[in-house]
Amino acid sequence: MERLTHGGVTHLWSGPAPLALGEGAEDVPTLTAFVAERPNGASVVVCPGGGYGMLADHEGTDYARFLNQLGISAFVLKYRLGSNGYRHPAMLWDVARAVRLVRSCAVAQGLDPARVGIMGSSAGGHLASTLLVQHDGGDPSATDPVDRYSSRPDLGILCYPVITLMEFGHRGSQDALLGEGASEAQRIALSNDRHVTPATPPTFLWHTGEDDCVPVENSLAFALALRRNGVPFDLHVYERGNHGLGLADAPPFPNAHPWTADLTFWLKSHGWTHFTSP
Protein backbone atom coordinates (compact mmCIF):
# COMPACT_ATOMS: atom_id res chain seq x y z
CA MET A 1 0.00 0.00 0.00
CA GLU A 2 1.07 3.62 -0.57
CA ARG A 3 2.29 5.85 2.25
CA LEU A 4 0.47 8.99 3.34
CA THR A 5 3.42 11.36 3.78
CA HIS A 6 3.36 14.41 6.04
CA GLY A 7 1.95 17.41 4.20
CA GLY A 8 0.99 15.29 1.24
CA VAL A 9 -2.44 15.47 -0.39
CA THR A 10 -3.83 12.11 -1.53
CA HIS A 11 -6.86 11.51 -3.75
CA LEU A 12 -9.26 9.07 -2.14
CA TRP A 13 -9.75 7.24 -5.45
CA SER A 14 -7.15 6.80 -8.19
CA GLY A 15 -9.81 7.63 -10.79
CA PRO A 16 -13.00 9.68 -10.63
CA ALA A 17 -14.82 9.43 -7.31
CA PRO A 18 -18.18 7.63 -7.30
CA LEU A 19 -21.04 10.02 -8.10
CA ALA A 20 -18.57 12.64 -9.40
CA LEU A 21 -20.25 15.55 -11.21
CA GLY A 22 -17.12 16.75 -12.95
CA GLU A 23 -13.34 16.82 -12.86
CA GLY A 24 -12.65 20.03 -10.96
CA ALA A 25 -11.02 20.36 -7.56
CA GLU A 26 -14.47 20.43 -5.96
CA ASP A 27 -15.17 16.98 -7.44
CA VAL A 28 -12.05 15.31 -6.05
CA PRO A 29 -12.16 14.32 -2.36
CA THR A 30 -8.73 14.21 -0.74
CA LEU A 31 -6.83 13.58 2.49
CA THR A 32 -4.09 15.89 3.72
CA ALA A 33 -1.67 14.08 6.04
CA PHE A 34 -0.33 15.49 9.30
CA VAL A 35 1.99 12.80 10.64
CA ALA A 36 3.01 13.25 14.28
CA GLU A 37 6.71 13.84 14.94
CA ARG A 38 6.52 11.36 17.83
CA PRO A 39 3.81 9.00 16.56
CA ASN A 40 2.21 6.58 18.98
CA GLY A 41 0.46 4.56 16.26
CA ALA A 42 -2.99 6.15 16.58
CA SER A 43 -4.56 8.13 13.75
CA VAL A 44 -7.69 10.22 13.24
CA VAL A 45 -9.55 11.29 10.10
CA VAL A 46 -10.71 14.89 10.65
CA CYS A 47 -13.92 16.22 9.05
CA PRO A 48 -14.09 20.04 9.15
CA GLY A 49 -17.46 21.70 9.61
CA GLY A 50 -19.10 24.30 7.40
CA GLY A 51 -22.75 23.37 6.98
CA TYR A 52 -21.96 21.03 4.05
CA GLY A 53 -21.35 24.26 2.13
CA MET A 54 -17.68 24.96 2.93
CA LEU A 55 -14.83 23.53 4.99
CA ALA A 56 -13.62 25.46 8.05
CA ASP A 57 -9.83 25.28 8.23
CA HIS A 58 -9.70 25.93 11.98
CA GLU A 59 -11.69 22.70 12.42
CA GLY A 60 -9.34 20.82 10.12
CA THR A 61 -5.70 21.90 10.05
CA ASP A 62 -5.74 23.27 13.61
CA TYR A 63 -7.26 20.06 14.99
CA ALA A 64 -4.66 18.01 13.11
CA ARG A 65 -1.81 19.99 14.62
CA PHE A 66 -3.32 19.65 18.07
CA LEU A 67 -3.63 15.88 17.68
CA ASN A 68 -0.02 15.73 16.48
CA GLN A 69 1.05 17.18 19.84
CA LEU A 70 -0.55 14.11 21.45
CA GLY A 71 1.40 11.75 19.21
CA ILE A 72 -1.65 11.10 17.02
CA SER A 73 -1.31 11.33 13.24
CA ALA A 74 -4.19 13.17 11.60
CA PHE A 75 -5.65 13.16 8.11
CA VAL A 76 -7.86 16.10 7.14
CA LEU A 77 -10.65 15.15 4.78
CA LYS A 78 -11.77 17.37 1.94
CA TYR A 79 -15.20 15.90 1.27
CA ARG A 80 -17.67 16.87 -1.42
CA LEU A 81 -20.16 19.62 -0.60
CA GLY A 82 -23.77 20.49 -1.17
CA SER A 83 -22.72 23.95 -2.37
CA ASN A 84 -21.05 22.20 -5.32
CA GLY A 85 -24.15 20.19 -6.18
CA TYR A 86 -23.43 17.05 -4.16
CA ARG A 87 -26.00 15.30 -2.01
CA HIS A 88 -26.00 12.31 0.30
CA PRO A 89 -24.53 9.68 -0.02
CA ALA A 90 -21.50 11.25 -1.78
CA MET A 91 -20.16 12.69 1.49
CA LEU A 92 -20.65 9.41 3.34
CA TRP A 93 -18.80 7.54 0.60
CA ASP A 94 -15.94 10.03 0.99
CA VAL A 95 -15.56 9.64 4.75
CA ALA A 96 -15.93 5.85 4.62
CA ARG A 97 -13.27 5.69 1.91
CA ALA A 98 -11.00 7.94 3.97
CA VAL A 99 -11.08 5.57 6.95
CA ARG A 100 -10.51 2.57 4.68
CA LEU A 101 -7.57 4.32 3.01
CA VAL A 102 -5.86 5.25 6.28
CA ARG A 103 -6.39 1.73 7.60
CA SER A 104 -5.04 0.19 4.38
CA CYS A 105 -1.87 2.32 4.65
CA ALA A 106 -1.45 1.96 8.40
CA VAL A 107 1.13 -0.82 8.53
CA ALA A 108 3.34 0.79 5.88
CA GLN A 109 2.95 4.09 7.72
CA GLY A 110 3.94 2.60 11.07
CA LEU A 111 0.41 3.12 12.38
CA ASP A 112 -2.01 0.77 14.10
CA PRO A 113 -4.92 -0.33 11.85
CA ALA A 114 -6.93 -1.00 15.04
CA ARG A 115 -6.62 2.61 16.18
CA VAL A 116 -8.15 4.70 13.40
CA GLY A 117 -10.62 7.28 14.68
CA ILE A 118 -12.97 9.89 13.22
CA MET A 119 -13.41 13.51 14.34
CA GLY A 120 -15.81 16.18 13.18
CA SER A 121 -17.27 19.55 14.09
CA SER A 122 -20.76 20.88 13.37
CA ALA A 123 -21.77 19.48 9.95
CA GLY A 124 -18.45 17.63 9.94
CA GLY A 125 -19.66 16.13 13.21
CA HIS A 126 -22.80 15.02 11.43
CA LEU A 127 -20.71 13.35 8.75
CA ALA A 128 -18.49 11.70 11.37
CA SER A 129 -21.49 10.52 13.40
CA THR A 130 -23.10 9.16 10.24
CA LEU A 131 -20.09 6.92 9.76
CA LEU A 132 -20.19 5.96 13.44
CA VAL A 133 -23.64 4.45 12.86
CA GLN A 134 -23.36 3.45 9.15
CA HIS A 135 -20.02 1.68 8.79
CA ASP A 136 -19.28 -1.72 7.28
CA GLY A 137 -16.62 -4.39 7.53
CA GLY A 138 -15.34 -4.04 3.97
CA ASP A 139 -15.73 -6.30 0.96
CA PRO A 140 -13.14 -9.14 0.97
CA SER A 141 -13.81 -9.80 -2.73
CA ALA A 142 -13.45 -6.17 -3.88
CA THR A 143 -11.21 -5.53 -6.89
CA ASP A 144 -9.95 -2.34 -5.26
CA PRO A 145 -7.83 -3.49 -2.29
CA VAL A 146 -8.78 -0.41 -0.23
CA ASP A 147 -12.42 -1.47 -0.32
CA ARG A 148 -11.51 -4.71 1.44
CA TYR A 149 -10.87 -2.78 4.66
CA SER A 150 -13.44 -1.89 7.30
CA SER A 151 -14.83 1.65 7.40
CA ARG A 152 -15.66 1.35 11.12
CA PRO A 153 -13.80 3.97 13.16
CA ASP A 154 -12.33 2.70 16.40
CA LEU A 155 -13.58 5.78 18.23
CA GLY A 156 -15.33 9.06 17.51
CA ILE A 157 -14.74 12.68 18.56
CA LEU A 158 -17.71 14.98 17.98
CA CYS A 159 -17.41 18.74 18.52
CA TYR A 160 -20.74 20.64 18.70
CA PRO A 161 -22.08 18.18 16.12
CA VAL A 162 -25.21 18.28 14.05
CA ILE A 163 -26.82 14.96 14.98
CA THR A 164 -30.51 15.21 14.18
CA LEU A 165 -32.35 16.50 11.13
CA MET A 166 -35.60 16.59 13.06
CA GLU A 167 -36.37 18.91 15.97
CA PHE A 168 -33.22 20.82 17.01
CA GLY A 169 -31.65 20.12 13.61
CA HIS A 170 -29.66 22.63 11.55
CA ARG A 171 -31.70 23.52 8.49
CA GLY A 172 -28.78 24.81 6.44
CA SER A 173 -26.85 21.57 6.82
CA GLN A 174 -29.97 19.56 6.03
CA ASP A 175 -30.69 21.46 2.81
CA ALA A 176 -27.08 21.22 1.64
CA LEU A 177 -26.97 17.50 2.41
CA LEU A 178 -30.38 16.43 1.08
CA GLY A 179 -31.64 19.36 -0.96
CA GLU A 180 -34.63 21.50 -0.12
CA GLY A 181 -37.89 19.69 0.54
CA ALA A 182 -36.38 16.51 1.98
CA SER A 183 -38.96 13.98 3.13
CA GLU A 184 -39.44 12.99 6.74
CA ALA A 185 -38.12 9.53 5.90
CA GLN A 186 -34.90 11.05 4.48
CA ARG A 187 -34.44 13.21 7.56
CA ILE A 188 -35.03 10.30 9.94
CA ALA A 189 -32.54 8.16 8.01
CA LEU A 190 -29.82 10.74 8.74
CA SER A 191 -30.84 11.63 12.29
CA ASN A 192 -27.98 9.68 13.75
CA ASP A 193 -29.19 9.40 17.34
CA ARG A 194 -31.89 7.09 15.99
CA HIS A 195 -29.40 4.64 14.52
CA VAL A 196 -26.95 3.99 17.35
CA THR A 197 -26.40 0.30 18.09
CA PRO A 198 -24.07 -1.63 20.41
CA ALA A 199 -21.65 -1.70 17.45
CA THR A 200 -21.28 2.09 17.49
CA PRO A 201 -17.71 2.99 18.55
CA PRO A 202 -16.88 4.77 21.84
CA THR A 203 -17.43 8.50 21.42
CA PHE A 204 -16.30 11.78 22.99
CA LEU A 205 -18.75 14.67 22.62
CA TRP A 206 -18.65 18.31 23.62
CA HIS A 207 -21.00 21.24 23.15
CA THR A 208 -21.90 24.56 24.76
CA GLY A 209 -25.21 25.50 26.30
CA GLU A 210 -25.13 28.86 24.54
CA ASP A 211 -24.86 27.38 21.05
CA ASP A 212 -27.76 29.00 19.18
CA CYS A 213 -26.79 27.57 15.77
CA VAL A 214 -26.66 23.85 16.57
CA PRO A 215 -28.45 23.36 19.91
CA VAL A 216 -26.88 21.26 22.65
CA GLU A 217 -29.80 18.84 22.36
CA ASN A 218 -27.93 17.30 19.41
CA SER A 219 -25.09 16.04 21.61
CA LEU A 220 -27.46 15.16 24.44
CA ALA A 221 -29.55 12.98 22.13
CA PHE A 222 -26.53 11.11 20.78
CA ALA A 223 -25.12 10.57 24.27
CA LEU A 224 -28.47 9.22 25.47
CA ALA A 225 -28.58 6.82 22.52
CA LEU A 226 -25.06 5.64 23.31
CA ARG A 227 -26.06 5.12 26.93
CA ARG A 228 -29.11 3.07 25.98
CA ASN A 229 -26.95 0.84 23.77
CA GLY A 230 -24.16 0.31 26.27
CA VAL A 231 -21.57 2.23 24.22
CA PRO A 232 -18.86 4.00 26.24
CA PHE A 233 -18.93 7.78 25.89
CA ASP A 234 -17.66 11.00 27.41
CA LEU A 235 -19.99 14.03 27.26
CA HIS A 236 -18.96 17.58 28.18
CA VAL A 237 -21.37 20.52 28.11
CA TYR A 238 -19.81 23.90 28.81
CA GLU A 239 -22.02 26.78 29.87
CA ARG A 240 -20.60 29.47 27.64
CA GLY A 241 -19.32 29.71 24.09
CA ASN A 242 -20.60 30.34 20.61
CA HIS A 243 -20.91 27.81 17.82
CA GLY A 244 -17.75 27.11 15.87
CA LEU A 245 -15.30 27.61 18.73
CA GLY A 246 -12.78 25.09 17.51
CA LEU A 247 -9.74 25.12 19.75
CA ALA A 248 -10.45 28.76 20.68
CA ASP A 249 -6.73 29.38 20.24
CA ALA A 250 -3.98 29.28 17.63
CA PRO A 251 -0.87 27.08 17.36
CA PRO A 252 0.89 26.07 19.57
CA PHE A 253 -2.35 26.24 21.58
CA PRO A 254 -1.11 27.35 25.01
CA ASN A 255 -4.57 28.59 25.96
CA ALA A 256 -6.81 26.11 24.16
CA HIS A 257 -10.38 25.54 25.39
CA PRO A 258 -10.76 23.08 28.31
CA TRP A 259 -12.38 20.52 26.01
CA THR A 260 -8.90 19.77 24.68
CA ALA A 261 -7.70 18.74 28.15
CA ASP A 262 -10.85 16.67 28.67
CA LEU A 263 -10.31 14.97 25.32
CA THR A 264 -6.66 14.30 26.15
CA PHE A 265 -7.69 12.65 29.42
CA TRP A 266 -10.26 10.49 27.59
CA LEU A 267 -7.83 9.49 24.83
CA LYS A 268 -5.25 8.52 27.45
CA SER A 269 -7.85 6.33 29.18
CA HIS A 270 -8.35 4.51 25.86
CA GLY A 271 -4.63 4.08 25.23
CA TRP A 272 -4.48 6.59 22.38
CA THR A 273 -1.97 8.95 23.96
CA HIS A 274 0.44 8.88 26.88
CA PHE A 275 0.42 12.67 27.29
CA THR A 276 -1.51 14.26 30.14
CA SER A 277 -1.79 17.58 28.30
CA PRO A 278 -0.88 18.91 24.84
C-alpha positions in Angstrom: 0.0 0.0 0.0 1.1 3.6 -0.6 2.3 5.8 2.3 0.5 9.0 3.3 3.4 11.4 3.8 3.4 14.4 6.0 2.0 17.4 4.2 1.0 15.3 1.2 -2.4 15.5 -0.4 -3.8 12.1 -1.5 -6.9 11.5 -3.7 -9.3 9.1 -2.1 -9.7 7.2 -5.4 -7.2 6.8 -8.2 -9.8 7.6 -10.8 -13.0 9.7 -10.6 -14.8 9.4 -7.3 -18.2 7.6 -7.3 -21.0 10.0 -8.1 -18.6 12.6 -9.4 -20.3 15.5 -11.2 -17.1 16.8 -12.9 -13.3 16.8 -12.9 -12.6 20.0 -11.0 -11.0 20.4 -7.6 -14.5 20.4 -6.0 -15.2 17.0 -7.4 -12.1 15.3 -6.1 -12.2 14.3 -2.4 -8.7 14.2 -0.7 -6.8 13.6 2.5 -4.1 15.9 3.7 -1.7 14.1 6.0 -0.3 15.5 9.3 2.0 12.8 10.6 3.0 13.3 14.3 6.7 13.8 14.9 6.5 11.4 17.8 3.8 9.0 16.6 2.2 6.6 19.0 0.5 4.6 16.3 -3.0 6.1 16.6 -4.6 8.1 13.8 -7.7 10.2 13.2 -9.5 11.3 10.1 -10.7 14.9 10.7 -13.9 16.2 9.0 -14.1 20.0 9.1 -17.5 21.7 9.6 -19.1 24.3 7.4 -22.8 23.4 7.0 -22.0 21.0 4.0 -21.3 24.3 2.1 -17.7 25.0 2.9 -14.8 23.5 5.0 -13.6 25.5 8.0 -9.8 25.3 8.2 -9.7 25.9 12.0 -11.7 22.7 12.4 -9.3 20.8 10.1 -5.7 21.9 10.1 -5.7 23.3 13.6 -7.3 20.1 15.0 -4.7 18.0 13.1 -1.8 20.0 14.6 -3.3 19.7 18.1 -3.6 15.9 17.7 0.0 15.7 16.5 1.1 17.2 19.8 -0.6 14.1 21.5 1.4 11.7 19.2 -1.7 11.1 17.0 -1.3 11.3 13.2 -4.2 13.2 11.6 -5.7 13.2 8.1 -7.9 16.1 7.1 -10.7 15.1 4.8 -11.8 17.4 1.9 -15.2 15.9 1.3 -17.7 16.9 -1.4 -20.2 19.6 -0.6 -23.8 20.5 -1.2 -22.7 23.9 -2.4 -21.1 22.2 -5.3 -24.2 20.2 -6.2 -23.4 17.1 -4.2 -26.0 15.3 -2.0 -26.0 12.3 0.3 -24.5 9.7 0.0 -21.5 11.2 -1.8 -20.2 12.7 1.5 -20.7 9.4 3.3 -18.8 7.5 0.6 -15.9 10.0 1.0 -15.6 9.6 4.7 -15.9 5.9 4.6 -13.3 5.7 1.9 -11.0 7.9 4.0 -11.1 5.6 6.9 -10.5 2.6 4.7 -7.6 4.3 3.0 -5.9 5.2 6.3 -6.4 1.7 7.6 -5.0 0.2 4.4 -1.9 2.3 4.6 -1.4 2.0 8.4 1.1 -0.8 8.5 3.3 0.8 5.9 2.9 4.1 7.7 3.9 2.6 11.1 0.4 3.1 12.4 -2.0 0.8 14.1 -4.9 -0.3 11.9 -6.9 -1.0 15.0 -6.6 2.6 16.2 -8.1 4.7 13.4 -10.6 7.3 14.7 -13.0 9.9 13.2 -13.4 13.5 14.3 -15.8 16.2 13.2 -17.3 19.5 14.1 -20.8 20.9 13.4 -21.8 19.5 10.0 -18.4 17.6 9.9 -19.7 16.1 13.2 -22.8 15.0 11.4 -20.7 13.3 8.7 -18.5 11.7 11.4 -21.5 10.5 13.4 -23.1 9.2 10.2 -20.1 6.9 9.8 -20.2 6.0 13.4 -23.6 4.5 12.9 -23.4 3.5 9.2 -20.0 1.7 8.8 -19.3 -1.7 7.3 -16.6 -4.4 7.5 -15.3 -4.0 4.0 -15.7 -6.3 1.0 -13.1 -9.1 1.0 -13.8 -9.8 -2.7 -13.4 -6.2 -3.9 -11.2 -5.5 -6.9 -9.9 -2.3 -5.3 -7.8 -3.5 -2.3 -8.8 -0.4 -0.2 -12.4 -1.5 -0.3 -11.5 -4.7 1.4 -10.9 -2.8 4.7 -13.4 -1.9 7.3 -14.8 1.6 7.4 -15.7 1.4 11.1 -13.8 4.0 13.2 -12.3 2.7 16.4 -13.6 5.8 18.2 -15.3 9.1 17.5 -14.7 12.7 18.6 -17.7 15.0 18.0 -17.4 18.7 18.5 -20.7 20.6 18.7 -22.1 18.2 16.1 -25.2 18.3 14.0 -26.8 15.0 15.0 -30.5 15.2 14.2 -32.3 16.5 11.1 -35.6 16.6 13.1 -36.4 18.9 16.0 -33.2 20.8 17.0 -31.7 20.1 13.6 -29.7 22.6 11.6 -31.7 23.5 8.5 -28.8 24.8 6.4 -26.9 21.6 6.8 -30.0 19.6 6.0 -30.7 21.5 2.8 -27.1 21.2 1.6 -27.0 17.5 2.4 -30.4 16.4 1.1 -31.6 19.4 -1.0 -34.6 21.5 -0.1 -37.9 19.7 0.5 -36.4 16.5 2.0 -39.0 14.0 3.1 -39.4 13.0 6.7 -38.1 9.5 5.9 -34.9 11.0 4.5 -34.4 13.2 7.6 -35.0 10.3 9.9 -32.5 8.2 8.0 -29.8 10.7 8.7 -30.8 11.6 12.3 -28.0 9.7 13.8 -29.2 9.4 17.3 -31.9 7.1 16.0 -29.4 4.6 14.5 -27.0 4.0 17.3 -26.4 0.3 18.1 -24.1 -1.6 20.4 -21.6 -1.7 17.4 -21.3 2.1 17.5 -17.7 3.0 18.6 -16.9 4.8 21.8 -17.4 8.5 21.4 -16.3 11.8 23.0 -18.8 14.7 22.6 -18.6 18.3 23.6 -21.0 21.2 23.1 -21.9 24.6 24.8 -25.2 25.5 26.3 -25.1 28.9 24.5 -24.9 27.4 21.0 -27.8 29.0 19.2 -26.8 27.6 15.8 -26.7 23.8 16.6 -28.4 23.4 19.9 -26.9 21.3 22.7 -29.8 18.8 22.4 -27.9 17.3 19.4 -25.1 16.0 21.6 -27.5 15.2 24.4 -29.5 13.0 22.1 -26.5 11.1 20.8 -25.1 10.6 24.3 -28.5 9.2 25.5 -28.6 6.8 22.5 -25.1 5.6 23.3 -26.1 5.1 26.9 -29.1 3.1 26.0 -27.0 0.8 23.8 -24.2 0.3 26.3 -21.6 2.2 24.2 -18.9 4.0 26.2 -18.9 7.8 25.9 -17.7 11.0 27.4 -20.0 14.0 27.3 -19.0 17.6 28.2 -21.4 20.5 28.1 -19.8 23.9 28.8 -22.0 26.8 29.9 -20.6 29.5 27.6 -19.3 29.7 24.1 -20.6 30.3 20.6 -20.9 27.8 17.8 -17.7 27.1 15.9 -15.3 27.6 18.7 -12.8 25.1 17.5 -9.7 25.1 19.7 -10.5 28.8 20.7 -6.7 29.4 20.2 -4.0 29.3 17.6 -0.9 27.1 17.4 0.9 26.1 19.6 -2.3 26.2 21.6 -1.1 27.4 25.0 -4.6 28.6 26.0 -6.8 26.1 24.2 -10.4 25.5 25.4 -10.8 23.1 28.3 -12.4 20.5 26.0 -8.9 19.8 24.7 -7.7 18.7 28.1 -10.9 16.7 28.7 -10.3 15.0 25.3 -6.7 14.3 26.2 -7.7 12.7 29.4 -10.3 10.5 27.6 -7.8 9.5 24.8 -5.3 8.5 27.4 -7.8 6.3 29.2 -8.4 4.5 25.9 -4.6 4.1 25.2 -4.5 6.6 22.4 -2.0 8.9 24.0 0.4 8.9 26.9 0.4 12.7 27.3 -1.5 14.3 30.1 -1.8 17.6 28.3 -0.9 18.9 24.8 
